[in-house]
Amino acid sequence: MSRAVRFWLTLSAVAVVLALVLALLASRPAESVTPVPPAEQTWGTAGIGDPDFPDAGGGGYDVQNYDVSVRVDGTRLTGRTTITAIATQNLDRFHLDLALGASAVSVNGASATLQQTGDDLGVSVVRTDPATPAIMAGATFTATVDYAGSPLDLAIRPPSAYSSGDELVIAGEPTSATLWYPANDHPRDAATMRFSVNVPTNVEAICAGRLISHTADPVATGRTRWVWLVDAPTVTYATFLGVGQFRLEQGTAKGRPFVYAVSERLPKADQNAALAWLRGTPAAVEKLERYLGPYPFSGIGGLVADVRFYWGGLEVAMRPVYNKRGVGSESLLFHELAHMWLGDTVTLTEWNDIFINEALASYAAWLTADDPARNFSVVYRGMAEQQEFWAPSLSNPGADHLFERVYDRGPTAVQAVRVRMGDEAFFSMLKAWAQQSGSRSLEQFRQHADAATPEDLTGFFTAWLDGTTRPEATKDNGVA
C-alpha cells in the first residue's frame, strides 16, 4: 500500500471516530448550574444593628482597609474603591453604604450583582459551588466598587458636603464618608485607609492621614495625584475630602510629620492667623499625652476651610477640620486633638455611647485649656433651675439629641467622677481607657471606672448618666 493511500485511509478513520464522539455528546442532556434559592443563601444584615441608626453599616464582615481612588472635576467625583474585609459569617450577600451612584462591583476580582436603594448597596456574590457559600466565615475578601456623582446633589441631613467658589469639602458626623466612597459606615468598624485623589495641577486635595506623595498624573496631562495614608485603624466619619486652593505648610515637629492647610479664599491676615494657631498642634498633643498617654497616630495636622460648617470642628484622623470662626480657640484645638484618642482610636459600639467620645474629649479640653472646677460650678450651679437642660439622659440621648448636652453636662459628669474617685485613681483610669483601641461601650466605661476605685460608682452613674434631673449635691455624687 502506498504512503498516500495509507494517509487517506487513516484520515477517514479519524473522521469516523470523531463523528461518533460528537454524536454521543449531542445525545447527552446538557449540564447546568442550578441557582441557589435565596432561602438557602446566607445574607449579611442591611445595617450593623445600631438602635439610633438602624440602616448604618452592614453585618457579617469586618473591614480591614479602604483603598479609595477618586477623580475630582469641579463638584463631580468619579471613583473606584477596593475594600478588604474579613467575613464574620458565611456570606452570599452583604451590604455597604454609598450615597453616590454605583455602576459596577466585583468581589475577589469576579463580577458581582449590585442593588442600590438610597445609600444602601447590596452586593450579591455567585457561588462557584452550589453547596458552598460564596464567602466562607473567616475568609479575607475584597470588594471593588465603581461609582460617580456629585455629593452636592445629595440631600444628606445634617449636611456633610460644602462648597464655596471652587472649594469643595466633604466632612461631617455621623454621615459623610459615603458621599465620596463606599464603606461600612459605622464607628464600630474601624479600618486603615489609603486615599488617592486626582485633581487639576493648580488644585490641592487634602485628606485624613499622612501625605505620602504628590505627583503628576502619568497618563492625564495637567493633573496631579495626592496620596494620603491612615496607617492606624480609625472610623469612617473621621475622614474627609477637601479640594480647592489651600495654602500648605509641611514639616516635622517633635518627630511627627505635619501638614497644615488653610483656604486661600480667606483674607491674607486670616490665613496667617489660622496657620499660627495650627502651629500650636504639636505642643497641644504633647500636653494631652500627659493625661491620655502616647499619641496613637503617626502624623499631625489641621485644615481651616472657607466653607460654612454648622459645627466648630471635626475630629478627622491626624488632621482635624476646623470652622474658620473657631480659629484662635485653645479649647477647640484641644478638644478635636483629644479625639485622636477618644473617638478615633477608642471608638463607639453604638452611637448612644457618644458620652465616651464627646464628654471625655470635652473634659480633656477642660484639663488643658480651662479650669475644670470653675467650669463645673458654672454648669452645675448656673443651670440648677433649668430643668430642660438636665434631660434627656446622657446614656441614651436619642438620635435627635446626640450632639447637645454631651458637651456641657458630659464633662461636668466627668469632673464629678474625678472628685468622687480622687485624682490618683481618676487620672490612672483615664489614661488606661485612652490607651485602648477598637469599639467600646458606655457600659464598659462605667465598669472600667468602677474597677479603678474601691468606691461603688453604681449610684453615681445612675444619677449622672441615666437621670433626667440635676444630681443631688452630695458627696456620693461627686459634688464638693
C-alpha positions in Angstrom: 0.0 0.0 0.0 1.4 3.3 -0.9 2.1 6.0 1.6 -0.6 8.3 0.0 -3.3 5.6 0.3 -2.4 4.8 3.9 -2.6 8.5 4.7 -6.2 8.8 3.3 -7.4 5.6 5.0 -6.1 6.9 8.3 -7.7 10.3 7.9 -11.0 8.7 7.1 -10.9 6.5 10.2 -10.2 9.5 12.4 -13.1 11.4 10.9 -15.5 8.4 11.6 -14.4 8.2 15.3 -14.8 12.0 15.7 -18.3 11.9 14.3 -19.2 9.1 16.7 -17.9 11.1 19.6 -19.8 14.2 18.6 -23.0 12.2 18.2 -22.6 10.7 21.6 -22.1 14.1 23.3 -25.1 15.5 21.5 -27.3 12.7 22.8 -26.4 13.5 26.5 -28.5 16.1 28.3 -26.8 19.5 28.8 -25.4 20.1 32.3 -26.3 23.4 34.0 -25.6 25.1 37.3 -28.6 25.2 39.5 -29.1 28.6 41.1 -29.1 28.5 44.9 -32.5 29.5 46.2 -32.4 32.7 48.4 -33.8 30.7 51.3 -30.6 28.7 51.3 -28.2 31.6 50.9 -26.5 33.4 53.8 -27.1 37.2 53.9 -25.4 39.8 56.0 -27.8 42.3 57.6 -28.5 45.6 55.9 -27.5 47.6 58.9 -25.0 46.9 61.7 -27.6 46.9 64.4 -27.4 50.4 65.9 -30.6 51.4 67.7 -30.4 55.0 66.7 -29.2 54.5 63.1 -30.5 51.0 62.2 -29.6 51.4 58.5 -26.0 52.4 59.1 -23.3 49.9 58.1 -23.8 46.2 57.3 -23.4 42.9 59.2 -21.4 39.8 58.5 -17.9 41.3 57.9 -15.2 43.4 59.4 -13.4 45.9 57.2 -9.6 45.9 57.4 -8.7 48.5 54.8 -10.1 51.0 52.4 -8.2 51.8 49.2 -10.0 54.9 47.8 -9.2 56.4 44.4 -11.3 59.4 43.2 -11.1 61.9 40.3 -12.5 65.3 41.1 -13.8 67.6 38.3 -15.5 70.6 39.8 -18.0 69.1 42.2 -18.3 65.8 40.3 -16.5 62.7 41.6 -15.6 59.5 39.7 -14.3 56.8 42.0 -13.1 53.3 42.4 -12.7 51.9 46.0 -11.4 48.5 47.0 -12.4 47.3 50.4 -10.5 44.5 52.1 -12.6 42.7 54.8 -12.8 39.5 56.8 -16.2 37.7 56.8 -17.5 37.1 60.3 -20.1 34.7 58.9 -20.8 32.8 55.7 -21.9 35.3 53.0 -23.7 35.2 49.7 -24.8 38.8 50.0 -23.6 41.7 52.1 -24.4 45.4 52.4 -22.2 48.6 52.0 -23.2 52.2 52.4 -22.8 54.5 49.4 -24.8 57.7 48.6 -23.3 58.2 45.2 -24.5 56.1 42.3 -22.7 52.8 41.9 -22.2 51.4 38.4 -20.3 48.1 38.9 -19.0 45.8 41.7 -16.7 42.9 41.8 -15.7 40.5 44.7 -12.3 38.9 44.7 -11.9 40.0 41.1 -15.2 38.4 39.8 -18.2 40.4 38.7 -21.0 40.5 41.3 -24.5 41.8 41.3 -25.4 45.1 42.9 -28.7 46.5 44.1 -28.7 50.1 45.3 -31.6 51.6 47.3 -30.8 55.1 48.6 -27.5 54.8 50.3 -27.7 51.1 50.8 -25.7 49.0 48.4 -26.5 45.3 48.4 -23.8 43.1 46.9 -24.7 39.5 45.8 -21.9 37.0 45.0 -22.4 33.9 42.8 -21.4 30.6 44.4 -18.8 28.6 42.4 -20.1 25.5 44.2 -23.8 25.4 44.9 -23.1 23.6 48.2 -20.6 26.2 49.5 -21.3 29.8 50.5 -19.7 32.4 48.1 -17.6 33.7 51.0 -16.8 31.5 53.9 -16.7 32.7 57.5 -13.2 33.7 58.4 -12.1 34.3 54.8 -10.5 37.6 53.7 -12.2 39.0 50.6 -12.0 42.2 48.5 -14.9 44.2 47.1 -14.3 46.8 44.4 -16.9 49.4 43.6 -17.1 51.9 40.7 -19.3 54.9 41.2 -19.8 58.6 40.3 -21.8 61.6 41.1 -21.9 65.0 42.8 -22.1 65.0 46.6 -23.8 68.4 46.5 -26.8 66.8 44.7 -27.4 64.5 47.7 -30.0 65.5 50.3 -28.0 64.5 53.4 -29.1 65.9 56.8 -27.3 67.2 58.7 -25.3 68.4 55.7 -21.8 67.0 55.0 -20.9 68.4 51.6 -20.0 72.1 51.4 -18.7 74.4 48.7 -17.6 77.9 48.4 -16.5 79.1 45.0 -14.1 76.4 43.7 -13.7 74.9 47.2 -15.3 71.6 48.0 -15.2 70.0 51.4 -16.9 66.7 52.4 -16.9 66.3 56.2 -19.4 65.6 58.9 -20.8 63.4 61.6 -22.5 60.9 61.7 -22.6 60.6 57.9 -20.1 62.0 55.4 -17.8 59.2 54.1 -20.5 57.7 51.9 -20.7 60.9 49.9 -17.3 60.0 48.3 -16.6 56.3 48.9 -18.4 53.1 49.8 -18.0 52.0 53.4 -19.3 50.0 56.4 -20.2 53.4 57.7 -20.4 52.9 61.4 -17.9 53.7 64.2 -17.9 50.1 65.4 -15.9 49.0 62.3 -12.5 50.8 62.2 -10.0 50.3 59.5 -6.8 51.6 57.9 -7.2 53.8 54.8 -5.5 55.0 51.7 -6.8 57.9 49.7 -5.6 58.8 46.2 -7.2 61.9 44.8 -6.8 63.1 41.2 -7.2 66.8 40.6 -6.1 69.6 38.2 -2.5 70.7 38.7 -3.4 74.0 40.3 -5.7 72.5 42.9 -4.8 70.9 46.3 -6.5 67.7 47.6 -6.4 67.3 51.4 -7.5 64.2 53.3 -7.1 62.5 56.6 -3.8 60.8 57.3 -0.2 61.4 56.3 0.7 62.8 52.9 2.6 60.0 51.1 3.0 61.6 47.7 2.0 64.4 45.4 2.9 63.6 41.8 1.9 64.4 38.3 -0.6 62.1 36.7 1.4 59.8 34.4 -1.5 59.5 32.0 -3.5 62.7 32.0 -1.6 65.9 31.3 -2.4 68.8 33.6 -3.5 66.7 36.5 -1.8 65.6 39.8 -2.4 62.8 42.3 -2.4 63.3 46.0 -2.0 60.2 48.2 -2.8 60.1 51.9 -2.4 57.2 54.3 -4.2 56.5 57.6 -1.9 53.7 59.0 -3.8 53.1 62.3 -7.4 51.8 62.2 -10.0 54.6 62.5 -13.6 55.3 61.9 -15.2 56.4 58.6 -16.7 59.6 59.9 -13.1 60.7 60.9 -12.2 61.1 57.2 -12.8 64.0 54.9 -12.0 65.3 51.4 -11.0 68.9 50.8 -10.4 70.2 47.2 -9.6 73.7 46.3 -6.9 76.4 46.7 -5.2 75.7 50.0 -2.1 77.2 51.5 0.0 74.3 52.8 2.7 74.3 55.4 4.6 71.0 55.8 7.4 69.7 58.0 8.2 67.7 61.1 7.6 68.6 64.7 8.6 66.5 67.7 9.4 63.7 65.3 6.0 63.7 63.6 5.3 64.9 60.0 2.6 67.6 59.8 0.6 69.2 57.1 -1.4 72.3 57.9 -3.8 73.6 55.2 -5.6 76.9 55.1 -8.0 78.1 52.4 -6.6 80.8 50.2 -10.1 82.2 49.8 -9.6 83.7 53.3 -8.1 87.1 53.6 -4.3 87.0 53.9 -4.4 88.2 57.6 -6.8 85.4 58.4 -4.7 82.8 56.7 -1.7 83.9 58.7 -3.7 83.8 61.9 -5.0 80.3 61.1 -1.6 78.9 60.4 -0.2 80.5 63.6 -3.0 78.8 65.5 -2.5 75.4 63.8 1.2 75.6 64.7 0.2 75.0 68.3 -0.8 71.5 67.4 2.5 69.7 68.4 2.5 71.4 71.8 -1.2 70.6 72.3 -0.6 66.9 71.5 2.3 66.8 73.9 0.2 68.3 76.7 -2.7 65.9 76.0 -0.2 63.0 76.3 0.2 63.7 80.0 -3.4 62.7 80.6 -4.1 60.3 77.7 -0.8 58.6 77.1 1.2 58.2 73.8 -0.3 59.8 70.7 -1.9 57.0 68.6 -1.2 58.2 65.1 2.0 58.7 63.0 1.2 62.3 61.9 -0.5 65.5 62.9 -2.1 68.5 61.1 -5.2 70.5 60.6 -7.4 72.2 58.0 -9.2 75.6 58.1 -11.6 75.9 55.1 -13.6 78.8 53.8 -16.9 76.9 53.7 -19.6 77.5 56.4 -19.7 74.4 58.6 -22.5 74.2 61.0 -20.1 72.8 63.6 -16.9 74.1 65.2 -14.6 71.2 64.4 -14.5 67.6 63.3 -12.0 65.0 64.6 -10.6 63.9 61.3 -7.7 61.4 61.9 -4.4 63.2 62.1 -5.9 66.4 60.6 -8.9 67.9 62.3 -11.1 70.1 60.2 -11.9 73.5 61.9 -14.5 76.1 61.3 -12.8 79.4 60.3 -14.8 81.1 63.1 -13.1 78.9 65.7 -9.6 79.9 64.8 -7.8 81.0 67.9 -9.8 78.9 70.4 -7.4 76.9 72.5 -10.3 74.8 73.8 -11.4 73.9 70.3 -7.9 72.9 69.4 -7.5 70.6 72.4 -11.0 69.1 72.1 -10.5 68.0 68.5 -7.0 66.7 69.1 -8.2 64.8 72.2 -10.5 62.9 69.8 -7.4 61.3 68.2 -7.5 59.1 71.3 -11.2 59.4 72.3 -13.3 58.6 69.3 -10.8 58.0 66.5 -8.9 55.2 68.3 -11.2 54.1 71.1 -14.3 54.1 69.0 -18.1 53.6 69.7 -20.0 50.4 69.8 -23.3 52.3 69.2 -24.0 55.9 68.6 -25.8 56.2 72.0 -22.3 55.6 73.6 -21.4 59.1 72.5 -20.5 60.1 76.0 -17.2 58.3 75.8 -16.4 60.4 72.7 -17.6 63.9 73.4 -17.8 64.1 77.2 -14.3 62.7 77.6 -12.8 64.9 74.8 -14.6 67.9 76.2 -13.1 67.2 79.6 -9.6 66.8 78.1 -10.1 70.3 76.8 -11.2 71.4 80.3 -8.0 69.9 81.7 -5.6 71.5 79.2 -7.3 74.8 78.3 -9.6 75.7 81.2 -10.3 75.3 84.9 -12.4 72.1 85.5 -13.6 73.1 88.9 -14.7 76.5 87.7 -16.4 75.1 84.6 -18.2 72.5 86.9 -19.6 75.3 89.0 -20.8 77.3 86.0 -22.8 74.4 84.7 -23.9 72.6 87.9 -24.9 75.8 89.8 -25.6 78.1 86.9 -28.1 75.7 85.3 -29.7 74.5 88.5 -33.1 75.8 87.7 -33.1 74.8 84.0 -34.9 71.5 84.1 -34.9 71.1 80.4 -31.1 71.3 80.5 -30.9 68.1 82.5 -32.8 66.0 80.0 -32.6 63.7 78.1 -30.3 61.2 79.8 -26.6 61.2 78.8 -26.7 57.4 78.5 -29.5 57.4 75.9 -30.0 60.8 74.4 -31.6 59.6 71.1 -30.6 60.3 67.6 -32.0 63.8 67.6 -30.1 64.9 70.7 -26.7 63.1 70.3 -24.7 66.3 69.9 -26.3 68.5 72.6 -25.8 68.1 76.3 -22.8 65.8 75.9 -20.5 68.9 75.5 -21.5 70.6 78.8 -23.3 68.2 81.1 -20.9 65.5 79.8 -17.6 67.0 81.1 -19.5 68.1 84.2 -20.2 64.5 85.0 -16.6 63.6 84.3 -15.4 66.3 86.7 -17.8 64.8 89.3 -16.4 61.3 88.9 -12.9 62.7 89.3 -14.0 64.3 92.6 -15.6 61.0 93.7 -12.7 58.8 92.7 -9.8 61.1 93.7 -7.1 62.4 91.4 -4.8 59.5 91.5 -7.4 56.8 90.7 -9.2 59.0 88.2 -6.1 60.0 86.1 -4.8 56.4 86.1 -8.2 55.3 84.9 -8.5 57.9 82.2 -5.1 57.2 80.7 -5.7 53.4 80.7 -9.0 54.0 78.9 -7.5 56.2 76.3 -4.7 53.8 75.5 -7.1 51.1 74.2 -8.2 50.7 70.6 -11.3 49.4 69.0 -15.0 49.8 69.8 -16.1 50.3 73.4 -19.5 51.0 75.0 -20.6 53.4 77.7 -21.3 50.4 79.9 -17.7 49.3 79.6 -16.6 52.7 80.6 -18.7 52.5 83.7 -17.2 49.1 84.6 -13.7 50.4 83.8 -14.1 53.4 86.2 -15.8 51.3 88.9 -12.9 48.8 88.8 -10.3 51.6 89.2 -11.6 52.6 92.7 -12.8 50.9 95.9 -15.8 53.2 95.7 -19.1 51.8 94.3 -20.0 54.1 91.5 -23.3 52.4 90.6 -25.5 55.1 92.1 -23.2 57.8 90.9 -23.5 56.8 87.2 -27.3 56.2 87.6 -27.6 59.8 88.8 -25.3 61.5 86.3 -25.8 59.3 83.2 -29.2 57.8 83.4 -31.0 60.6 85.2 -33.0 63.4 83.7 -32.8 65.8 86.6 -29.8 67.5 88.2 -28.0 65.1 90.5 -28.3 66.0 94.2 -25.4 67.9 95.7 -23.9 65.0 97.7 -20.5 63.6 98.3 -21.6 60.3 96.6 -22.5 62.3 93.5 -19.1 64.0 93.4 -20.4 67.4 94.3 -17.9 69.0 96.7 
